[in-house]
Amino acid sequence: MTQPTLAGQSAAQPEPRAAQPPQAAETAQPPGWFAAALAAPVELGAVSVDGTEVAYRAFGDNSSSGLVLVHGGAAHARWWDHIAPLLAADHRVVAVDLSGHGDSGRRDGYSLDGWAREVVAAAAAAGITGPPVIAGHSMGGFVALRAAGIFGTQLEGIVVIDSPVREFTPEDQAARQGRAFGPLRVYPTREAAMSRFRPMPDQPTLPYVREHVAATSIRPVEGGWSWKFDPAVFGRTQGTPTLLRQLDCRVALFHAEHGIVPPQTTELMYDSLGQLAPVIEIPAAGHHVMLDQPIALVTGIRTLLADWDHSRPARRS
């Protein structure tokens, strides 16, 4: 999935390691589109779900057509800050902080079922009146699949972005092996904390995107600065192919060319979905597509939503 390697821990890669994309070009100044996206109007809100406050960020005005963006493990809604405004011309776009992440509250335990309920509740609280599309990256893809299993026809569809449904995500693996995401370390300064930000698995990124995500991944605590996530989020059960069965809404699979989902896993997912899910590859992208190929990701999602807006779902045999 997506996430920083926190608490100053090693960003060692799980094996086997996917081929890495070309190094992202260094840019002295962020491009105009990025600056404009960060300056776009945003509405902040929160909704109580099973006794815990779930924060979200909402963009756009078309409440009848909604898209909910779901981050990966140990990430947060602001990984989508430069993505959501580019999708909001025709949709109400909501980026949610799952419980245990970002600015949302923490729980005694976490589950895909609970996170799925949070996503649907955030969509409603943010004013989406029609069936939403849920797009989830990495662990967020598991959440989207579980939401489809629970809510079915109440959703327009789901988009699963580089989620290895047969395996633990890289963040889960690192946490379970004690390589990252352990007890949160406190850094003396904001700059010291930001300098320790690493996505898991690590990969080339656009420097201005990386800096923004790093800056929004930390918060002041007693004695300095630390990360926003709860390490306990990695105690849940893994995603399995059973998430792919009996889904009553449309599904699309996004595959990062240099991501963590091997071709055989994509084929398993495709077959499990009755070969009705489009498989869309983002070229030259690592697992964290929004960090290295954001425009390609936006183009893929825009194209898919335009097709879904003007077509009927295929029928299962």
N, C-alpha and C positions, 0 to 999 in steps of 0.2 A: 504494500500500500504506500501511502505517502507518509512521510514524516521526518522530522528532524531527529538526528541522533543527539540525545540530550545528556545532560549531567556530565558533559565532558568525556563521554564514553566513546570507545572506538567505533568507527563506522565500517568494521570488517564486513565483507560481502558474503552472503550465503552462496553455497555451491549447488548446482553449477551456475556460473555467472554469465548473464546474457552479454552479447557483443555490445560495446558502448557506441553511442552515436558520436558524430564529429563534435569537437569542442565548440561550444556556443561562442559566437563572436562577442568580444568585449566591446562595449559601447561606452563612451565617455558620458553621454547624456541619454536618459531614457527617451525613446521616440515619442512623437506627439500623441499617438493613439494611446500609449500607456499612461501618460500624464492626464489625458482627457478622461480615461476610464477611472482613475483614482479620484478625479474631481467630480465625477458624476453624482447627482443627488442620490442619497441612500436613506432609508428609513430604518431605524433601529427598534427592535421590539423583543418581547419575551413572552413565553406562554408556559404555564405550569402543567407538567405532564407527570402523573403519578407522584405528585409531591415535590418535584424538582423543577426549577426554573430552566427553561431551554431558550437560549438567545438566538436571534436570527437577524439578518440584514436583508432588506427588500429593495428591489429596483424595478422601475417601470410602472405603467399604469393599467395595462390590459389585464384586469382581474379575472376575466373569463378564460384566459389561456395562461396556465401557470407552469413554471419550471422550478423544481427544487434541486439545488446543488448540494451534494453530500461529500464531505472531505473523507480522507483516509484516517487510519489510526494515528493518534497523537497530533494530528493536524487540527485545523479549525476553519471557520467560515471565511477568514480573510485570505486563505489561499486562492479564493475565487474573486478577489477584489478587482482584478484586471480582466476577468473573464465575464462576470455577470453583467456589467453594463453593456457589453457588446452583444448580449443576447436579449436585451430588454426592450428593443424597439417594438416588438410584437407580442411580448409576453411579460407577465409579472414574474420576476425572477427572485427567488428566495435562497440565500445561502445560510445554512443552519449550523450552529455549534451543537453537535451531539453532546449529551450529558457526559461529564468527565473530560470535556475538551473546551478550549477557548474560554469564552465568558459564561458558559453554562455552569449549572451546579453539578455537584458530584453525588454519586450514589454508593450504597454499600456493595452493590454488584451490578454488572452490566450484561446486557444480552442483545442479540440482534432483534428479537421481538420488541424489546423496550425501545431501542433506537428507531425501529420502523414506526412505532406509534408516535415518537417525537417528531419525525419528519412529516407525517401526515398532519399532526396537530399544528406544526409551524406553518404549513401551507395554508391551513384554514385561518389561523390567527393573523397571517399576513394579508388576508383578503382575497386569496384565490378562490373563485366561486365555481369553476369548472373542474373536471378531473385533471389533476396535475401530471406532468411528466417528472419522474425522479431520475436524476443523473448522479451516479455515485462512482467515485474513484477509489480503486484498491479496496480497502475495507468498506468504504462507502458503497461499493458495488454489491457487497454482501448484504448491506442494509437495504439497498434498492430491491434486490431479489427477494429478501424476506418481506418487504412491504408489498411486493407484488403477490407473494403467497398469501398474505393475510388479507389484503384489501382488494385484490383482483380487479374487478370491473369498476371500482371506484377510482382507478388510476387510468390515465390516457396511455401511459406506457412507461418503461424504464430504460435507461441507458447505463450499461455496465462498462466502465473504463479501466482496462488492464487489471482485472480482478482474477486472481488464480483460484477458482472455486474449489479445485481439488486439493489445495494445499493451504498452509498458513501463509499469510502475507510476510514480506521481509521484516516488517516491524514486529509482527508476532514472533517470528523466528528469533530475531535478535533479543527480544524481551525474554523469551523462554530459555534462551541459551545464556542469558546474563551478559550479553555483549552491549546492550543499550537499553534505554528506557527503564532504568532501575530507579532507586530513590532519587528524588530531584535534588540536584546540586544547586547551591546558592552562589552566585557570582557577585563580586564586589561592585561592579559597574554594569550599566546597560551595554556598553561597548564590549566588555568582556564576555557577556552572555551571548550577544549577537555573533561574536567571532567563533563561537562553538557550534553554531547552527550547521547541521548536515542533514540532507535528505537521506532516507534509508530505503533502498540502497543509494549510495552516493552516485552522482552523475553530473555531467556538464549541465550548467543552467545559464539562463540569461542573467547577467549580474544585477541588473536593476530589479528584476523580479525576485531574485534570491534575497536581496537586501530588504525589500519591502516585507516579504514573508518572514524573514528572520526578525525584523523589528516588531512585527505584530504577534510573534510567537512567545513573547516574554512579558512578565508583569513584575511590578515591584513587590517585594516581600520583606519580612524582617531580616535585616542584614545585607540586603542587596536586591538582586534580580534572579528570577527563576522562570522555568517553563510553565505554560498554562495547562498542560494535560495532567491527568491523574494516571500514574503508572498502573493502577488496578484495571484500566480498560483492557489490558492484554490478558486478563484472567478468564475471558469468555471462551466458549467452544469455537472450534474452527468452522469455516464455511465448507460445505460438502456439496456434491452433485445433487443431493435431494432438494437444494434450493431451486433447482432448475425445473422441477416437475410441477405440472398442473397450474401453470400461470395463465390467468385469464385477462391479461393485458398484453400490449405489444412490447417487444424486447429488442434492443439493438446492442451489439457487442462492439466496443471500440478496442482495438489492439494497437499498442505502441510497438513500432518496428523493433526497437531495441529495449523493450520492456521485460517484464518478468513472467509473462504468460507464454509458455512454449506452444508451438503449433498444435501438438496433440491435445493439449488442454482446451484450446479454442475449438478444435474439432469435436471434442467431447461435449462441450457446452452447446455447440451448434446442433449436434445430433440430439442431445437431451431436450432441446427446445423444439424438436420436431422439424428442424431445418427451415424454420420460418423467421429466424432472426437474422437481419443483415449483419455482416461482419465487416467493419470499416477499419482499415489500417491507417494510422497516423504516421506518415513517413518521417524517418530520421529522429523519431521521438524516443526518449528514455521513458522509464516507468512514470515519472512525475511529469506528465505531458504539459501541464500548465506552467511548469518552470522552464521548459526548453522549447516547446512548440505551441505557444498559446494561440496564435492566429490559426494554425492548422486545426487545433482542437475546436475553436469557435466555428470555423468554416464547416467542419464535419457535423457539429451539433445543429447549426443553422440549416444545413442542407437536409438533415434527417427530419427536423421539425417541420420544414416546409413541405416535405413529402407527406408526413403524417397528417398535416393540416388539410391535405387535399386528396387523401386516399382512404380506403377502408381497410381495416385489419384483415389479414389472410385468415381463413378458417382452418382450424385443425381438423385432420382426418379422424 
